[in-house]
Amino acid sequence: MDAQVTKVRPITIAIVALGGEGGGVLADWIVDLAQHGGYLAQATSVPGVAQRTGATVYYVELFPKAAAAAAGRGPILALMPVPGDVDVVLASELMEAARAVERGFVTPDKTLLVASTHRVFAMTEKIALADGRADASALLAACHDAARQLVAFDMAALAEATGSVVSAVLFGALAGSGALPFPRPAFEAAIRRGEVGVKSSLAAFGAAFEAAQAGEASRAAISGSEDKSNNVSPALRALVDDAGYAGEARAVVVAAVERLNDYQDIAYARDFLARLQRFRDVERDHGDGSGRLLSEAARQLALGMAYEDTIRVADLKIRASRFARVREEAQVRDGQILEIAEFFHPRVQEIADTLPSGLGRWLLRTGWARGLLERLTRKGRVVKTTSLRGFLQLYALSKLKPFRRSSLRFAEEQAALARWLDLVADTAPSDYALAVQVARMRSLVKGYGDTHERGRVKFDKLVALLPRLRGRGEPAGQLEGLIKAALADEGGQALDKAIAALMPASGTSPTAGAEHRVA
């Protein structure tokens, strides 16, 4: 290649965007901008994997036409970004920005990183049995440390406010950063020539341009730890204030009473506070000053009391807020019709759980009645909640909330919670750290149907192991490791392996002799 060409380096731009966010349109705008601004441009793309395990990578290289003309030939441009050689990375979401850092596209000596700080959770985060979310603050800090310059703010919120998509916001932030040798009017002209959502795109572009020029939020912390008690109704706030909780425990209790009031009623929230009172005494008499046991017991007790059942599922599916959210996510416009189909496949156990205790037990032990119900529910049902008939079916089911206290599932859950609370309180005097882990252990029991059953089996295994763990060194740390193993997969294989490694075969099952069930 001629020396004149080799002296001039192309501008390299990588775009990482999720499906439906306009990453292709953004790449087209950049190509059009360059071609009308005296540059040669080449764009390529590699689709990501389905179900949000990876974004599509669009790659654009820009080369001055004047340099190519002086050399008498065109440049050879790359088809994909090369780690350590990317000038600009545009990321439509925070995790994708961090993935670009991990792949080496972002380097402190070269790269401008323009990224949105909002989150669209990855499949690995969604399917985790525990809280699998990545720490957003850590992701943002990693992006800041890796980039030469970071322009980052919540671009999804700005896109929503202007009725546009995040690609237009990224284009505006790119223009505002000054990284490309083109004036603002040239960027706006590219949007107009694209003839796609011009008005809303220009509005989003302008707002993002100003935000980037102002240097907004490049070091912004992402926090969700603010006290939300002011958002709670006066009656619930008075309930929390009267209880006198402070610190982390107060934040948990505020969220708990709000959830339990919504789940059942204010009397149920009072029941929660009454059951939690004993752990204030435990903290005072046996705590280490951290308040960990009180906070964890409050968190797990609230989750256990707000267990998922058919009544709760029906209630959540017909709420106006859910219909509004689905319309927003589907981008339904005025005049368009939205249909929502719910797929239900209730097991006999779940139906019996909703019935009064006596009737539910009769159903489960009566062969002909159980067999008849299994045949009727074998294929499941599809209920359209956007139709009057489907909506009324779930509405009627949701109105069974006042009768929940008499149901079979309620009786069993409350008894299991009582046994677990006793176990935690009895453990604390001799080993506070172990009691904290016993409180955390309740997180294994969640959901309904098969999910609930698998979690209960894992929980029971750990309860049966507790006497043997107490006789070993560092029982709290060992139980913590077993809880992590239990959350590693649905089937429990990781837990079985961890138990086998911790408790060498002695001719006895780890759970042998366990005659009681805590959950």
TORMI-491981 format. One record per residue (C-alpha): residue in one letter; x, y, z. Coordinates in pm, whole numbers, plus 50000, padded with zeros to 5 digits. Example, Ala and Ser with C-alpha at 12.3 -4.5 7.8 and 13.67 -1.06 7.14 Angstrom:
a512304955050780 s513674989450714 
This chain:
m500005000050000 d501195035449926 a502925053150213 q500405081850190 v497625057650279 t499505039750556 k500235072750734 v496525079450775 r494725057551022 p490985050450987 i488535060151260 t487275027751412 i483835025651575 a482204995551741 i478514995151828 v477124968752067 a473334968952081 l470494945552167 g467764935251925 g465134961851863 e467314990751981 g468155004051637 g471824994351624 g471614989551247 v469995023551202 l472745039351414 a475425023151197 d473645035750885 w473545071151024 i477295070351093 v478025057350741 d475805084050585 l477385110950805 a480875100650693 q480045097450323 h478545132550315 g481475145850517 g484305135650288 y485055100850421 l484945065650286 a482935042950514 q482535005550559 a480084988650796 t479734952150894 s477714934151161 v477754901051345 p474394890751497 g474314881851865 v472934850152018 a469194848652080 q467574853052422 r469844881252537 t473074861952584 g474944885152351 a474504917152155 t474904923351783 v478254939851708 y478224966051434 y481614977851318 v482295009251115 e485595022450977 l485935057450832 f488815068650606 p489385103550453 k488635104450080 a491385130150031 a494055106450165 a492835078449939 a492785101749636 a496325113949708 a497535078049722 g495715068549406 r493965038949563 g491445030349833 p492335017150178 i491834981550296 l489404983450588 a488814957050855 l485614937350893 m485624933651272 p486984953551568 v490434943751690 p491084944452066 g493214974352157 d492514992651830 v489025007751865 d488575045451885 v484895046951982 v482615021052145 l478885028052160 a477015005252405 s473235005452438 e473234990152789 l475614988453084 m476344951153077 e477134953252705 a479554981652779 a481264959553038 r481394930752788 a483104953752540 v485654961552809 e486124924352877 r486694917452505 g489454943452491 f487584968052267 v487934995552530 t491445006952624 p492595036352839 d495015050252580 k492605051352288 t488895045252341 l485975068352400 l483175047452555 v479635060652514 a477245039152717 s473795038852871 t473745031153242 h470345013753239 r470144975853269 v468474949453054 f469194918153251 a471064890153077 m469674854853071 t472314843353318 e471034869953559 k467384861153506 i467674823453544 a469844824053856 l468134806654149 a469264834554380 d469804871454304 g471984868053994 r472144904853905 a475574919453840 d476614948954056 a475814979253838 s478175001854035 a481054977553976 l480234975753603 l480245013553575 a483505016653767 a485144990853538 c483995010453232 h485385042653374 d488755027053455 a489085010153115 a488205039452887 r490185069952785 q486955089352825 l483505077952941 v480195094152849 a477505075653043 f473975082853159 d470545066453149 m469905067952777 a466855045252792 a465075070253017 l465955098652782 a464755078352483 e461465071352657 a461025107852751 t461455118552388 g459445089952237 s462455076152055 v464885046952082 v468285044552247 s470185045351914 a469175081751858 v470425090152208 l473735072752141 f474105092451817 g473505124952005 a475985115652278 l478565106752011 a478095140651848 g478285158552182 s481515140852273 g483365157251982 a485065124551892 l484225126951520 p485335155251286 f481795165851192 p479645194751318 r476275190051486 p474235200051177 a475885171750981 f474685146151236 e471165160151224 a471195159750844 a472035122650852 i468975116051066 r466765135250824 r468145116550525 g467425083850703 e463695092250703 v463045069651005 g461275085551304 v462905118651219 k461035141051465 s461465119151773 s465025109651675 l466035146151649 a464485153151989 a466415124552148 f469585134651961 g469385170352088 a468825160752449 a471715135852441 f474005161052269 e473445185852553 a473945158652816 a477255147952662 q478435183852628 a477695189152997 g479715157953085 e476735142253264 a477115112453489 s480435098953366 r481205090753730 a477615087153849 a477015060954114 i474135037154069 s472395031154398 g469145016554511 s469745019954882 e467735051554944 d465085050955216 k461765044655045 s459615048955353 n458245081955219 n456645062554933 v454705040755178 s451175049455288 p450855069055617 a449295039055796 l452175016055702 r454765042655776 a453255047256122 l453415009656173 v457145009556093 d457835040656301 d456075025856602 a458184994356572 g461335015556605 y463614998056358 a466755015956234 g469575011155984 e469474983055731 a466754965055927 r464434995055886 a464814994655506 v463974957455500 v461004961855734 v459624990655528 a459724969655212 a458274939855401 v455214956955548 e454464972855210 r454684939255037 l452634920355296 n449914946755304 d449654944054926 y449804906154945 q447094902455213 d446224931755442 i447614954355714 a446834928455982 y449184904555801 a451904931155813 r451344934056188 d451704896156217 f455094899656048 l456264925756300 a455054904556591 r456964873856468 l460094894456407 q460144909556758 r461954879656911 f464994886056690 r465454920856831 d465964903757163 v468304878257004 e470384906556853 r470564924257188 d471584893357384 h473724873957136 g474504896956839 d477884909556724 g476704945256670 s476164941356296 g472424934956306 r472894908756033 l470614882856186 l467714906956237 s467934920055880 e468214885355725 a465414870855937 a463184900255840 r463974896155470 q463384858755458 l460314859855683 a458674885755459 l459424865355147 g458144833855314 m454904850155428 a454324864355077 y454624830154912 e453394825954555 d450054808754511 t447314808354247 i445564837854412 r448704859254397 v449454849654036 a445914858553928 d446064891654114 l449334902253951 k448274892553599 i445164914653591 r446614946253742 a446324977853535 s450044984353584 r450844950953416 f448684958653113 a450344992853085 r453814977253108 v453054951252841 r451674978252609 e454834998552661 e457164969052606 a455264958652292 q455264995052174 v451524993752107 r450315025251934 d446955042351955 g444385023351752 q446274990351772 i444754960451949 l446754941152209 e445964905452308 i447624888552607 a447434850752637 e448324835052973 f449394798652979 f448344779453289 h449154743653378 p448124739453743 r449014707653924 v446544690254153 q448744700354447 e448414737354359 i444644734554327 a444424716354661 d446654742954818 t444094769754729 l441184750854885 p440244751655256 s442594729155455 g440164700655511 l438924699755153 g442454702455015 r443684673055222 w440634652555119 l441394659454752 l445014648554784 r444224615754960 t441124606254754 g442274586954449 w439214590454226 a438894627954287 r442574633854229 g442574612753912 l439554631253773 l441184665053835 e444454653553678 r442604643953359 l440804677453348 t444004697753392 r446424675753193 k446564698352887 g446574731153075 r444634761952972 v445184793852777 v443424823952926 k443284856852734 t443274883553003 t442524910152743 s439134893552683 l436204898952921 r435804861752989 g439484855853060 f439804886853275 l436774877653485 q438134842553544 l441334855953697 y439484884253870 a437274858954049 l440324838754154 s442134869854282 k439124878254500 l439754846954706 k442424866654897 p440244870555213 f439924832455228 r443674826155194 r444164822355569 s441904791655567 s443694774855274 l445804743455292 r448924761155160 f448614788955418 a448474764255706 e451504745055579 e453574776155505 q452904791955844 a453834759856027 a457044756755823 l457964793055891 a457404788156264 r459744758056273 w462404777056075 l462184807356306 d462584784856608 l465624768756450 v467264802556384 a466514815556734 d467764783456900 t471034784456701 a471924820656779 p472944817257150 s475684792057072 d476754803656724 y475534837356596 a477304834356258 l475744800256197 a472304814256286 v472734840656016 q473364813355760 v470394793055887 a468284824255828 r469714827555475 m469004791055410 r465284798655386 s465954815655051 l466094780754896 v462314777254937 k460614799054676 g458094799554395 y455394773354354 g454894739754186 d458044720654094 t460294750054179 h458954751354534 e459214713854578 r462844712454463 g463774741154694 r462064724654989 v463974692254932 k467304711054932 f466314730155245 d465414698055427 k468784682755337 l470624711955495 v468414711455805 a469264674655851 l472984682555818 l473014710156082 p473744687756384 r476804673356206 l478004707656094 r477914720656452 g480504695056546 r482994707056282 g485204737556250 e483754768656085 p480164755656057 a478884789555936 g481334790455646 q480584754555554 l476834760555554 e477334791855343 g479204770655087 l476414744855084 i473794771955027 k475764784554728 a475954749154593 a472194745054639 l471624776454432 a473974765054155 d471414743653973 e467764733853990 g468224696354021 g470464697254329 q473424678654176 a475884705454289 l474534703454644 d474844665454651 k478454668054535 a479234694754795 i477694673555072 a479644642854957 a482884662754960 l482174677755302 m480804646455461 p482794615955342 a480764584255303 s480194567455638 g477594542455536 t474804566455626 s472864590955415 p473494627155510 t469764630755571 a469234597655748 g467404600356075 a465714633055984 e462194627656110 h460934663456088 r460484687955805 v461164724655861 a459794736455527 
